[in-house]
């Protein structure tokens, strides 16, 4: 018997299609669907649309792909276990062919069909690549030395085509978890299905590595076919980065050193891409200028990587001078590379970009919306960088002082859309802004939105009801961007008590935490002989990333903003108006880093703005910071931090006082319940956009 595991996340129609394909191929299969959406409407839709034979398991929250598969596996009873993505479906005869392969190859622990990108089978997805530090080094070298890069690209292409068009099963080192059939005894041998440490991505890479280490073979079966309508989505790159790091740290303990050396190599030798004809920005499928008179075997390779590793392949006797609309729709915003090999062996190379700043989560654009009232008419629009002057004018009117244009651009760096803008008679009267912030949400990478620059023209503040511009801007922002199935699973900010009370009264906010102030006297003591305090140097980014990894691991049950080198550089080193000093604390005897702290030197005090270290080392950092304050002849030091962590930061010498800054959760749209977020945040003054 085959047990089929499918994880649904706001795609009930695709999930139902996947289930139907399984039952059409094997009516006796056990099909288990886990709904990971945490949304009652989505669950109800599944109950209505799924066949009666399918078993539906509702996850308590979005567990991530791996954990949801593990939940389904607990219900599985079959000798064979099929992992199937909801955006995939199997073609007739697939299951029987896969099971037959496992029966004829007792050493095989898992098999996979060849994955078609489209139903007609004209585009094939590449075989999997086992990720190792050595492979990453090879790709880095290939990108910088074109001759080697071309040789490597052609070698990979030959390997991929040999696998995809083989006449019999062929051994692999990696199979995709989107359509993989496993022997249950193999899963039992390696201890479990997926390692729950992986929220999304690399869970199948880890599983394949464990299977191979246990002595099992992995096989690609070309006679078995599935359709996997994989979509290239750069917005999920944060999940990829974090999962890759976990995977590498698990299987290659020295990865931090390898990464550091590779980054230095990449900085010293810039990328050199081969000769590609740049078509430019494309919003529709590009037209390839190819010789129409040549007949024979054409080959198209399409990839988001300039070495075309990996690539999607189209091979046929007819020239393909463009990309079909059904395939074009699967390409997200990014730069793409294509190589077309002519029947005579000649090659043409093309590159183009599908627009959108999807590498950073963007607030999408919606058309102008007019909301009429009895005596007022508001125009709802979305603010863009071109609206800078009117937004800065609104800021000055609302708060009574100017904001430097360079500070505004720093805050909204890289965004096409800045927030909800309400106008009356063509004049901006309210704005609700948001800045994406990479976070770890209970141990899993995600992107939150940090609310900032919420402002209403003073003349309009009397209409602070559900009929006013503040309510319109806030609800419009929330309905488009925040909550389940939206761009951001949650939002956070640092409103005043008055602003929070208004939002709570209007049904927009719920409180999930509070910001406290911790104050210490400075320390006038001799230097600690066990530790060393030095200013952070520009080439120590690997140390920052290492400390952040340790901090993130220790705070897996919290919501915490990412504090890696890229963040430190942008937030503190590149701040346009404020000056920060960053200090690295390390062991004097071993040189091992203990932690990092960021301060602002004020007239009579030192503000501790941020810390990067596991919580157990924070007392050492606090004492180091207090010694620094003493050496600078400052009487005291202070910091902002969420209430639940204030006692740890304060220690025995700090005084904790409330700041009347509640931490709100947007409750206007369905999202993560406030009860799950209550007092589970790590936020400091550096997490604000104004300290």
ZAMARGU-4260 file (C-alpha; in steps of 0.2 Angstrom, whole numbers, plus 5000, padded with zeros to 4 digits):
<rodrens>
0) 5000/5000/5000 | 5006/5018/4996 | 5003/5032/5009 | 5004/5049/5000 | 5008/5064/5011
5) 5003/5082/5004 | 5005/5098/5013 | 4992/5112/5009 | 4995/5130/5012 | 4982/5142/5004
10) 4981/5131/4988 | 4966/5120/4990 | 4962/5118/4972 | 4980/5113/4968 | 4980/5101/4982
15) 4963/5093/4976 | 4971/5091/4959 | 4986/5082/4967 | 4975/5071/4977 | 4964/5066/4961
20) 4980/5062/4951 | 4985/5050/4965 | 4968/5041/4967 | 4966/5040/4948 | 4983/5031/4947
25) 4980/5020/4962 | 4963/5020/4970 | 4969/5010/4985 | 4982/5023/4990 | 4980/5031/5007
30) 4981/5050/5005 | 4984/5061/5019 | 4983/5080/5017 | 4989/5092/5031 | 4982/5109/5030
35) 4996/5121/5036 | 4986/5137/5032 | 4979/5140/5050 | 4964/5148/5041 | 4946/5141/5044
40) 4940/5146/5027 | 4954/5137/5018 | 4950/5121/5029 | 4932/5122/5025 | 4937/5123/5006
45) 4947/5108/5008 | 4933/5098/5016 | 4921/5103/5002 | 4933/5099/4988 | 4943/5084/4993
50) 4937/5066/4989 | 4930/5056/5003 | 4945/5044/5003 | 4957/5058/5007 | 4961/5060/5026
55) 4962/5079/5031 | 4973/5084/5046 | 4972/5102/5052 | 4989/5108/5059 | 4987/5120/5074
60) 4998/5133/5065 | 5009/5134/5050 | 5022/5121/5055 | 5033/5122/5039 | 5034/5109/5026
65) 5045/5097/5035 | 5035/5096/5051 | 5019/5095/5042 | 5025/5080/5032 | 5031/5072/5049
70) 5013/5075/5056 | 5006/5066/5041 | 5018/5052/5042 | 5012/5048/5059 | 4995/5043/5051
75) 5003/5034/5037 | 5002/5015/5037 | 5008/5010/5019 | 5024/5001/5015 | 5028/5015/5003
80) 5028/5033/5007 | 5025/5046/4993 | 5029/5064/4996 | 5020/5075/4984 | 5019/5094/4983
85) 5002/5102/4980 | 5008/5111/4964 | 5013/5094/4957 | 5003/5079/4951 | 5007/5062/4944
90) 5004/5055/4927 | 4996/5038/4924 | 5007/5023/4928 | 5019/5033/4938 | 5016/5025/4955
95) 5017/5007/4948 | 5033/5011/4939 | 5041/5019/4955 | 5035/5004/4966 | 5042/4992/4953
100) 5059/5000/4953 | 5060/4999/4972 | 5055/4981/4972 | 5069/4977/4958 | 5082/4987/4968
105) 5082/4982/4986 | 5096/4994/4990 | 5086/5009/4984 | 5079/5019/4998 | 5070/5032/4988
110) 5065/5035/4970 | 5058/5049/4960 | 5050/5052/4943 | 5056/5064/4930 | 5047/5080/4933
115) 5039/5089/4919 | 5037/5108/4921 | 5022/5108/4909 | 5008/5095/4906 | 5014/5091/4888
120) 5032/5087/4894 | 5041/5099/4883 | 5050/5107/4898 | 5059/5096/4910 | 5065/5101/4927
125) 5083/5096/4931 | 5089/5082/4942 | 5094/5087/4960 | 5111/5093/4966 | 5118/5088/4983
130) 5124/5104/4991 | 5141/5104/4999 | 5154/5117/5002 | 5165/5110/4988 | 5151/5112/4976
135) 5148/5130/4981 | 5166/5134/4979 | 5166/5126/4962 | 5151/5137/4957 | 5160/5153/4964
140) 5176/5149/4954 | 5165/5146/4938 | 5157/5163/4940 | 5174/5171/4940 | 5184/5162/4927
145) 5173/5161/4911 | 5183/5147/4903 | 5181/5136/4918 | 5163/5141/4920 | 5159/5137/4902
150) 5167/5119/4904 | 5157/5117/4921 | 5141/5122/4913 | 5143/5110/4898 | 5148/5096/4910
155) 5132/5099/4921 | 5121/5100/4905 | 5128/5083/4899 | 5125/5075/4916 | 5107/5082/4917
160) 5102/5077/4900 | 5109/5059/4903 | 5098/5058/4918 | 5082/5065/4911 | 5083/5055/4895
165) 5090/5038/4901 | 5081/5022/4896 | 5082/5015/4914 | 5083/5020/4932 | 5099/5030/4936
170) 5107/5033/4952 | 5107/5050/4960 | 5114/5058/4976 | 5099/5070/4978 | 5080/5069/4974
175) 5067/5082/4976 | 5055/5081/4991 | 5041/5087/4979 | 5038/5070/4971 | 5048/5056/4980
180) 5043/5039/4984 | 5052/5031/4999 | 5053/5014/5007 | 5046/5015/5024 | 5060/5003/5031
185) 5073/5016/5024 | 5064/5030/5034 | 5064/5019/5050 | 5083/5016/5047 | 5088/5034/5047
190) 5077/5038/5062 | 5064/5049/5055 | 5057/5057/5039 | 5062/5076/5040 | 5072/5084/5053
195) 5060/5097/5061 | 5074/5110/5062 | 5071/5114/5044 | 5055/5125/5042 | 5056/5126/5023
200) 5069/5120/5010 | 5084/5109/5013 | 5074/5096/5022 | 5074/5084/5007 | 5093/5088/5005
205) 5096/5083/5023 | 5085/5067/5021 | 5094/5061/5005 | 5111/5064/5013 | 5105/5053/5028
210) 5099/5040/5017 | 5115/5039/5007 | 5125/5039/5023 | 5115/5024/5029 | 5119/5014/5013
215) 5104/5017/5003 | 5103/5021/4984 | 5093/5035/4977 | 5086/5033/4959 | 5078/5044/4946
220) 5066/5034/4935 | 5063/5042/4918 | 5049/5030/4913 | 5039/5038/4928 | 5033/5055/4925
225) 5025/5069/4936 | 5021/5087/4933 | 5028/5099/4945 | 5023/5117/4941 | 5037/5124/4951
230) 5037/5143/4952 | 5053/5153/4954 | 5049/5165/4969 | 5064/5175/4975 | 5054/5182/4989
235) 5057/5165/4998 | 5076/5168/4997 | 5077/5171/5016 | 5070/5154/5020 | 5083/5146/5008
240) 5097/5156/5016 | 5093/5151/5034 | 5089/5132/5029 | 5105/5131/5020 | 5115/5137/5035
245) 5107/5125/5046 | 5110/5111/5034 | 5128/5115/5032 | 5131/5117/5050 | 5123/5100/5053
250) 5134/5091/5040 | 5149/5102/5039 | 5154/5109/5056 | 5168/5120/5048 | 5156/5129/5036
255) 5159/5146/5045 | 5177/5145/5040 | 5173/5139/5022 | 5160/5153/5020 | 5172/5166/5027
260) 5186/5161/5014 | 5173/5160/5000 | 5167/5177/5003 | 5184/5184/5003 | 5188/5175/4987
265) 5171/5182/4980 | 5176/5200/4985 | 5193/5199/4978 | 5187/5192/4961 | 5171/5199/4954
270) 5159/5189/4944 | 5163/5188/4925 | 5147/5182/4915 | 5150/5176/4898 | 5143/5184/4882
275) 5124/5185/4884 | 5113/5196/4873 | 5104/5207/4886 | 5086/5209/4880 | 5082/5221/4895
280) 5067/5222/4905 | 5053/5210/4900 | 5035/5210/4906 | 5030/5198/4892 | 5040/5183/4885
285) 5055/5189/4875 | 5057/5185/4857 | 5073/5176/4852 | 5081/5181/4836 | 5086/5164/4829
290) 5089/5157/4811 | 5072/5150/4806 | 5079/5139/4791 | 5088/5127/4802 | 5079/5110/4805
295) 5084/5097/4818 | 5087/5095/4836 | 5085/5112/4846 | 5089/5113/4864 | 5084/5127/4876
300) 5091/5129/4893 | 5082/5142/4905 | 5089/5146/4922 | 5090/5160/4936 | 5109/5157/4936
305) 5121/5163/4923 | 5131/5146/4923 | 5114/5138/4919 | 5116/5127/4934 | 5103/5121/4937
310) 5092/5124/4921 | 5076/5119/4914 | 5077/5110/4898 | 5067/5110/4882 | 5072/5098/4867
315) 5063/5096/4851 | 5064/5097/4832 | 5055/5113/4831 | 5063/5130/4834 | 5057/5138/4850
320) 5059/5157/4847 | 5049/5162/4863 | 5043/5155/4879 | 5025/5149/4880 | 5013/5159/4890
325) 5009/5144/4902 | 5028/5143/4906 | 5031/5162/4907 | 5018/5163/4920 | 5028/5152/4932
330) 5043/5164/4932 | 5044/5177/4946 | 5053/5193/4946 | 5072/5190/4944 | 5085/5190/4930
335) 5085/5175/4919 | 5098/5167/4907 | 5095/5156/4892 | 5106/5146/4881 | 5099/5139/4864
340) 5109/5126/4855 | 5105/5126/4836 | 5105/5109/4826 | 5122/5113/4819 | 5130/5115/4836
345) 5130/5134/4836 | 5124/5142/4853 | 5114/5158/4856 | 5114/5166/4873 | 5101/5178/4880
350) 5097/5186/4897 | 5083/5197/4903 | 5075/5203/4919 | 5057/5202/4925 | 5054/5218/4935
355) 5050/5220/4953 | 5061/5222/4968 | 5056/5205/4974 | 5073/5202/4982 | 5067/5213/4996
360) 5048/5210/5000 | 5039/5224/4992 | 5022/5232/4996 | 5013/5229/4979 | 5004/5243/4970
365) 4985/5244/4969 | 4974/5256/4959 | 4968/5272/4966 | 4952/5269/4977 | 4940/5283/4981
370) 4930/5282/4997 | 4915/5293/4998 | 4907/5299/5015 | 4893/5311/5018 | 4903/5326/5020
375) 4921/5320/5016 | 4929/5311/5002 | 4945/5302/5004 | 4956/5296/4990 | 4966/5280/4995
380) 4982/5277/4985 | 4999/5269/4988 | 5014/5280/4992 | 5030/5278/4981 | 5047/5286/4981
385) 5041/5299/4969 | 5029/5305/4983 | 5044/5310/4995 | 5041/5328/4995 | 5023/5328/5000
390) 5026/5314/5013 | 5040/5324/5021 | 5029/5340/5021 | 5015/5329/5029 | 5028/5323/5042
395) 5033/5341/5047 | 5014/5346/5048 | 5010/5331/5059 | 5025/5331/5071 | 5031/5349/5070
400) 5048/5346/5065 | 5057/5341/5049 | 5064/5324/5044 | 5080/5324/5034 | 5077/5317/5016
405) 5092/5306/5017 | 5085/5298/5033 | 5068/5295/5024 | 5077/5286/5010 | 5087/5276/5022
410) 5072/5270/5031 | 5062/5265/5015 | 5078/5259/5006 | 5074/5248/4991 | 5055/5249/4992
415) 5044/5253/4977 | 5029/5256/4988 | 5030/5264/5005 | 5013/5262/5013 | 4995/5268/5012
420) 4992/5286/5008 | 4975/5295/5010 | 4972/5312/5001 | 4958/5324/5001 | 4956/5336/4987
425) 4973/5331/4981 | 4982/5335/4997 | 4990/5321/5008 | 4982/5320/5025 | 4986/5303/5032
430) 5000/5290/5029 | 5002/5273/5036 | 5020/5267/5032 | 5029/5250/5033 | 5047/5244/5031
435) 5050/5225/5028 | 5061/5217/5042 | 5069/5200/5041 | 5065/5190/5057 | 5065/5173/5065
440) 5047/5168/5070 | 5049/5155/5083 | 5065/5148/5075 | 5059/5149/5057 | 5064/5163/5044
445) 5050/5175/5039 | 5048/5193/5035 | 5038/5205/5046 | 5033/5223/5042 | 5039/5237/5054
450) 5026/5250/5055 | 5033/5268/5055 | 5028/5286/5051 | 5010/5284/5055 | 5004/5302/5053
455) 4988/5312/5051 | 4986/5330/5047 | 4982/5340/5063 | 4966/5347/5055 | 4960/5329/5052
460) 4963/5322/5069 | 4946/5326/5075 | 4940/5312/5064 | 4948/5298/5074 | 4934/5286/5071
465) 4930/5272/5059 | 4925/5286/5047 | 4941/5295/5047 | 4957/5294/5037 | 4968/5286/5050
470) 4956/5271/5050 | 4955/5270/5031 | 4974/5270/5030 | 4977/5257/5043 | 4964/5245/5038
475) 4969/5246/5019 | 4987/5243/5024 | 4982/5228/5035 | 4970/5220/5022 | 4983/5220/5008
480) 4999/5216/5017 | 4997/5208/5035 | 4990/5191/5040 | 4988/5174/5034 | 4991/5172/5015
485) 4998/5190/5014 | 5015/5197/5011 | 5019/5198/5030 | 5013/5186/5043 | 5014/5200/5056
490) 5018/5218/5060 | 5026/5227/5074 | 5030/5245/5079 | 5033/5256/5094 | 5018/5268/5095
495) 5015/5279/5110 | 5002/5274/5123 | 4989/5286/5115 | 4992/5280/5098 | 4990/5262/5103
500) 4974/5266/5113 | 4966/5273/5098 | 4971/5258/5087 | 4964/5246/5101 | 4948/5256/5102
505) 4945/5255/5084 | 4948/5236/5084 | 4964/5237/5075 | 4977/5232/5088 | 4980/5220/5102
510) 4994/5221/5114 | 5007/5207/5114 | 5021/5215/5124 | 5028/5231/5132 | 5045/5240/5130
515) 5054/5244/5146 | 5069/5255/5151 | 5084/5247/5160 | 5096/5259/5169 | 5113/5255/5176
520) 5126/5266/5185 | 5143/5266/5175 | 5157/5255/5182 | 5173/5262/5188 | 5184/5246/5189
525) 5200/5239/5183 | 5199/5230/5166 | 5193/5212/5166 | 5209/5201/5163 | 5198/5187/5155
530) 5190/5197/5142 | 5195/5210/5128 | 5184/5224/5121 | 5189/5231/5104 | 5180/5241/5091
535) 5172/5230/5077 | 5183/5230/5062 | 5176/5230/5044 | 5183/5213/5040 | 5175/5204/5054
540) 5158/5201/5046 | 5160/5182/5048 | 5161/5185/5067 | 5145/5195/5067 | 5136/5181/5057
545) 5143/5168/5069 | 5137/5177/5084 | 5120/5180/5076 | 5118/5162/5072 | 5121/5157/5090
550) 5109/5170/5096 | 5095/5165/5084 | 5097/5147/5090 | 5096/5151/5108 | 5080/5162/5105
555) 5071/5149/5094 | 5055/5151/5104 | 5055/5170/5102 | 5051/5183/5088 | 5067/5192/5084
560) 5074/5203/5071 | 5089/5196/5060 | 5105/5204/5066 | 5118/5197/5054 | 5132/5207/5046
565) 5121/5214/5032 | 5109/5221/5045 | 5122/5228/5056 | 5130/5237/5041 | 5114/5245/5035
570) 5107/5249/5052 | 5122/5256/5061 | 5137/5258/5050 | 5127/5267/5036 | 5115/5277/5046
575) 5114/5294/5038 | 5111/5305/5053 | 5116/5295/5069 | 5133/5289/5075 | 5135/5272/5083
580) 5150/5263/5090 | 5151/5244/5089 | 5162/5234/5101 | 5167/5216/5100 | 5169/5207/5116
585) 5181/5191/5116 | 5190/5180/5127 | 5208/5187/5131 | 5215/5170/5131 | 5207/5160/5117
590) 5201/5174/5106 | 5184/5167/5104 | 5170/5180/5102 | 5158/5182/5117 | 5147/5195/5109
595) 5144/5211/5102 | 5136/5227/5108 | 5131/5244/5099 | 5130/5260/5109 | 5127/5278/5106
600) 5138/5290/5116 | 5127/5304/5123 | 5131/5320/5133 | 5129/5312/5150 | 5125/5294/5147
605) 5128/5279/5136 | 5113/5271/5127 | 5115/5252/5124 | 5106/5251/5107 | 5109/5233/5103
610) 5117/5216/5108 | 5121/5201/5097 | 5125/5186/5108 | 5116/5171/5116 | 5107/5176/5132
615) 5118/5167/5143 | 5133/5179/5139 | 5123/5195/5140 | 5129/5199/5158 | 5147/5199/5152
620) 5142/5211/5138 | 5132/5222/5150 | 5147/5224/5162 | 5158/5227/5147 | 5147/5241/5142
625) 5146/5249/5159 | 5165/5249/5160 | 5165/5258/5144 | 5153/5271/5151 | 5164/5273/5166
630) 5180/5275/5155 | 5170/5289/5145 | 5166/5298/5162 | 5147/5295/5159 | 5137/5293/5175
635) 5125/5280/5169 | 5120/5269/5154 | 5102/5263/5149 | 5094/5252/5136 | 5076/5248/5129
640) 5071/5230/5129 | 5055/5220/5129 | 5048/5217/5146 | 5050/5199/5147 | 5069/5201/5144
645) 5072/5216/5155 | 5077/5206/5171 | 5090/5197/5161 | 5097/5213/5155 | 5096/5222/5171
650) 5104/5209/5182 | 5107/5214/5200 | 5112/5232/5196 | 5100/5238/5184 | 5083/5247/5187
655) 5068/5243/5177 | 5055/5256/5173 | 5040/5256/5161 | 5041/5268/5145 | 5022/5267/5141
660) 5026/5260/5124 | 5015/5245/5121 | 5019/5232/5107 | 5004/5230/5096 | 4998/5216/5085
665) 4987/5220/5070 | 4971/5210/5073 | 4960/5218/5060 | 4965/5204/5047 | 4966/5185/5052
670) 4984/5181/5057 | 4994/5174/5071 | 4984/5175/5087 | 4989/5187/5100 | 4990/5174/5113
675) 5004/5165/5103 | 5014/5181/5102 | 5011/5187/5120 | 5028/5191/5128 | 5038/5181/5115
680) 5048/5195/5107 | 5066/5201/5108 | 5066/5219/5103 | 5078/5233/5109 | 5081/5251/5105
685) 5090/5247/5089 | 5074/5238/5082 | 5066/5255/5081 | 5068/5267/5066 | 5071/5282/5077
690) 5085/5277/5090
</rodrens>
